[in-house]
Amino acid sequence: MAKTIYVLNGPNLNLLGTREPKTYGHATLKDVEKLCREAGKRHEIAIAFHQSNHEGQLIDWIHEAGAKKAAGLVINPGGYTHSSVAIRDAVAAVDIPVIEVHISNIFAREDFRHFSHIAPVAKGTLSGFGIMGYALAIDGLAALNASERRS
């Protein structure tokens, strides 16, 4: 597995499975990690899976993914989606495809969740597919990478 996709999870995602299960379901972050690793294995792509409640740590991993020329980055920025210009700038600064993922449909929730600082600088955004959105994002990045190799 020569290529790696980084999967980054922001604040409060460590509480998946117990946090607001009507909104986020009962799957845990470990379940998400397993799903991501399985998707990566299907495409022969390694997964670097991380979670932090700290903005700076997420930015450091974004920079690392860029420096290592990762095959891509999947990010669920959690609440930082709506507030972090710094994460937006980090995503814009790296020359790798980034997919923003949200477990819930952020557009069917509170008005403040309808805005994303990340979406304008991401290759794409997935919202409302539950944890399957992560696997869809990995599938999409694998397809983008395969398409680039053919051209």
Contacts in CASP RR format, 6 or more apart in sequence:
PFRMAT RR
TARGET T0000
AUTHOR 0000-0000-0000
METHOD contacts of the structure
MODEL  1
MAKTIYVLNGPNLNLLGTREPKTYGHATLKDVEKLCREAGKRHEIAIAFH
QSNHEGQLIDWIHEAGAKKAAGLVINPGGYTHSSVAIRDAVAAVDIPVIE
VHISNIFAREDFRHFSHIAPVAKGTLSGFGIMGYALAIDGLAALNASERR
S
1 44 0 8 1.000
1 45 0 8 1.000
1 46 0 8 1.000
3 45 0 8 1.000
3 46 0 8 1.000
3 70 0 8 1.000
3 71 0 8 1.000
3 145 0 8 1.000
4 45 0 8 1.000
4 46 0 8 1.000
4 47 0 8 1.000
4 48 0 8 1.000
4 65 0 8 1.000
4 68 0 8 1.000
4 70 0 8 1.000
4 71 0 8 1.000
5 40 0 8 1.000
5 45 0 8 1.000
5 46 0 8 1.000
5 47 0 8 1.000
5 48 0 8 1.000
5 70 0 8 1.000
5 71 0 8 1.000
5 72 0 8 1.000
5 73 0 8 1.000
5 74 0 8 1.000
5 138 0 8 1.000
5 141 0 8 1.000
5 142 0 8 1.000
6 47 0 8 1.000
6 48 0 8 1.000
6 50 0 8 1.000
6 61 0 8 1.000
6 62 0 8 1.000
6 64 0 8 1.000
6 65 0 8 1.000
6 70 0 8 1.000
6 72 0 8 1.000
6 73 0 8 1.000
6 74 0 8 1.000
7 33 0 8 1.000
7 36 0 8 1.000
7 47 0 8 1.000
7 48 0 8 1.000
7 49 0 8 1.000
7 50 0 8 1.000
7 73 0 8 1.000
7 74 0 8 1.000
7 75 0 8 1.000
7 134 0 8 1.000
7 138 0 8 1.000
8 50 0 8 1.000
8 51 0 8 1.000
8 52 0 8 1.000
8 58 0 8 1.000
8 61 0 8 1.000
8 62 0 8 1.000
8 73 0 8 1.000
8 74 0 8 1.000
8 75 0 8 1.000
8 76 0 8 1.000
8 77 0 8 1.000
9 29 0 8 1.000
9 32 0 8 1.000
9 49 0 8 1.000
9 50 0 8 1.000
9 51 0 8 1.000
9 52 0 8 1.000
9 75 0 8 1.000
9 76 0 8 1.000
9 78 0 8 1.000
10 51 0 8 1.000
10 52 0 8 1.000
10 53 0 8 1.000
10 58 0 8 1.000
10 75 0 8 1.000
10 76 0 8 1.000
10 77 0 8 1.000
10 78 0 8 1.000
10 79 0 8 1.000
10 80 0 8 1.000
11 52 0 8 1.000
11 53 0 8 1.000
11 54 0 8 1.000
11 78 0 8 1.000
11 79 0 8 1.000
11 80 0 8 1.000
12 19 0 8 1.000
12 53 0 8 1.000
12 78 0 8 1.000
12 79 0 8 1.000
13 29 0 8 1.000
13 32 0 8 1.000
13 51 0 8 1.000
13 76 0 8 1.000
13 78 0 8 1.000
14 29 0 8 1.000
14 51 0 8 1.000
14 53 0 8 1.000
16 24 0 8 1.000
16 25 0 8 1.000
16 27 0 8 1.000
16 28 0 8 1.000
16 29 0 8 1.000
16 31 0 8 1.000
16 32 0 8 1.000
16 103 0 8 1.000
17 24 0 8 1.000
17 25 0 8 1.000
17 26 0 8 1.000
17 27 0 8 1.000
17 28 0 8 1.000
23 103 0 8 1.000
23 104 0 8 1.000
23 109 0 8 1.000
24 103 0 8 1.000
24 104 0 8 1.000
24 130 0 8 1.000
25 103 0 8 1.000
25 130 0 8 1.000
27 130 0 8 1.000
27 131 0 8 1.000
29 51 0 8 1.000
31 131 0 8 1.000
32 131 0 8 1.000
32 134 0 8 1.000
33 47 0 8 1.000
33 49 0 8 1.000
35 131 0 8 1.000
35 132 0 8 1.000
35 134 0 8 1.000
35 135 0 8 1.000
36 47 0 8 1.000
36 49 0 8 1.000
36 74 0 8 1.000
36 134 0 8 1.000
36 135 0 8 1.000
36 138 0 8 1.000
37 47 0 8 1.000
37 49 0 8 1.000
38 135 0 8 1.000
39 47 0 8 1.000
39 134 0 8 1.000
39 135 0 8 1.000
39 138 0 8 1.000
39 139 0 8 1.000
40 46 0 8 1.000
40 47 0 8 1.000
40 138 0 8 1.000
40 142 0 8 1.000
42 142 0 8 1.000
43 138 0 8 1.000
43 139 0 8 1.000
43 142 0 8 1.000
45 71 0 8 1.000
45 138 0 8 1.000
45 141 0 8 1.000
45 142 0 8 1.000
45 145 0 8 1.000
47 138 0 8 1.000
48 61 0 8 1.000
48 65 0 8 1.000
48 70 0 8 1.000
50 57 0 8 1.000
50 61 0 8 1.000
52 58 0 8 1.000
52 61 0 8 1.000
55 80 0 8 1.000
55 84 0 8 1.000
55 86 0 8 1.000
55 87 0 8 1.000
56 86 0 8 1.000
58 75 0 8 1.000
58 77 0 8 1.000
58 80 0 8 1.000
58 87 0 8 1.000
58 90 0 8 1.000
59 86 0 8 1.000
59 87 0 8 1.000
59 90 0 8 1.000
62 73 0 8 1.000
62 75 0 8 1.000
62 87 0 8 1.000
62 90 0 8 1.000
62 91 0 8 1.000
62 93 0 8 1.000
62 94 0 8 1.000
63 90 0 8 1.000
63 93 0 8 1.000
63 94 0 8 1.000
65 72 0 8 1.000
65 73 0 8 1.000
65 94 0 8 1.000
65 96 0 8 1.000
66 73 0 8 1.000
66 94 0 8 1.000
66 95 0 8 1.000
66 96 0 8 1.000
69 95 0 8 1.000
69 96 0 8 1.000
70 96 0 8 1.000
71 96 0 8 1.000
71 141 0 8 1.000
71 142 0 8 1.000
71 145 0 8 1.000
72 96 0 8 1.000
72 97 0 8 1.000
72 98 0 8 1.000
72 99 0 8 1.000
72 141 0 8 1.000
72 145 0 8 1.000
73 91 0 8 1.000
73 94 0 8 1.000
73 96 0 8 1.000
73 97 0 8 1.000
73 98 0 8 1.000
73 99 0 8 1.000
74 98 0 8 1.000
74 99 0 8 1.000
74 101 0 8 1.000
74 134 0 8 1.000
74 137 0 8 1.000
74 138 0 8 1.000
74 141 0 8 1.000
75 87 0 8 1.000
75 91 0 8 1.000
75 98 0 8 1.000
75 99 0 8 1.000
75 100 0 8 1.000
75 101 0 8 1.000
75 118 0 8 1.000
75 122 0 8 1.000
76 100 0 8 1.000
76 101 0 8 1.000
76 102 0 8 1.000
76 103 0 8 1.000
76 134 0 8 1.000
77 84 0 8 1.000
77 87 0 8 1.000
77 100 0 8 1.000
77 118 0 8 1.000
78 102 0 8 1.000
80 87 0 8 1.000
80 117 0 8 1.000
81 100 0 8 1.000
81 102 0 8 1.000
81 106 0 8 1.000
81 113 0 8 1.000
81 116 0 8 1.000
81 117 0 8 1.000
81 118 0 8 1.000
82 112 0 8 1.000
82 113 0 8 1.000
82 115 0 8 1.000
82 116 0 8 1.000
82 117 0 8 1.000
83 117 0 8 1.000
84 117 0 8 1.000
85 117 0 8 1.000
87 117 0 8 1.000
87 118 0 8 1.000
88 117 0 8 1.000
88 118 0 8 1.000
88 120 0 8 1.000
88 121 0 8 1.000
91 98 0 8 1.000
91 118 0 8 1.000
91 121 0 8 1.000
91 122 0 8 1.000
92 121 0 8 1.000
97 123 0 8 1.000
97 141 0 8 1.000
97 144 0 8 1.000
98 118 0 8 1.000
98 121 0 8 1.000
98 122 0 8 1.000
98 123 0 8 1.000
98 124 0 8 1.000
99 122 0 8 1.000
99 123 0 8 1.000
99 124 0 8 1.000
99 125 0 8 1.000
99 126 0 8 1.000
99 137 0 8 1.000
99 140 0 8 1.000
99 141 0 8 1.000
100 116 0 8 1.000
100 118 0 8 1.000
100 119 0 8 1.000
100 122 0 8 1.000
100 124 0 8 1.000
100 125 0 8 1.000
100 126 0 8 1.000
101 125 0 8 1.000
101 126 0 8 1.000
101 127 0 8 1.000
101 133 0 8 1.000
101 134 0 8 1.000
101 137 0 8 1.000
102 125 0 8 1.000
102 126 0 8 1.000
102 127 0 8 1.000
102 128 0 8 1.000
103 128 0 8 1.000
103 129 0 8 1.000
103 130 0 8 1.000
103 131 0 8 1.000
103 133 0 8 1.000
104 127 0 8 1.000
104 128 0 8 1.000
104 130 0 8 1.000
105 127 0 8 1.000
105 128 0 8 1.000
106 113 0 8 1.000
106 114 0 8 1.000
106 116 0 8 1.000
106 127 0 8 1.000
106 128 0 8 1.000
107 113 0 8 1.000
107 114 0 8 1.000
107 127 0 8 1.000
116 125 0 8 1.000
118 125 0 8 1.000
119 125 0 8 1.000
123 144 0 8 1.000
126 133 0 8 1.000
126 136 0 8 1.000
126 137 0 8 1.000
129 136 0 8 1.000
END
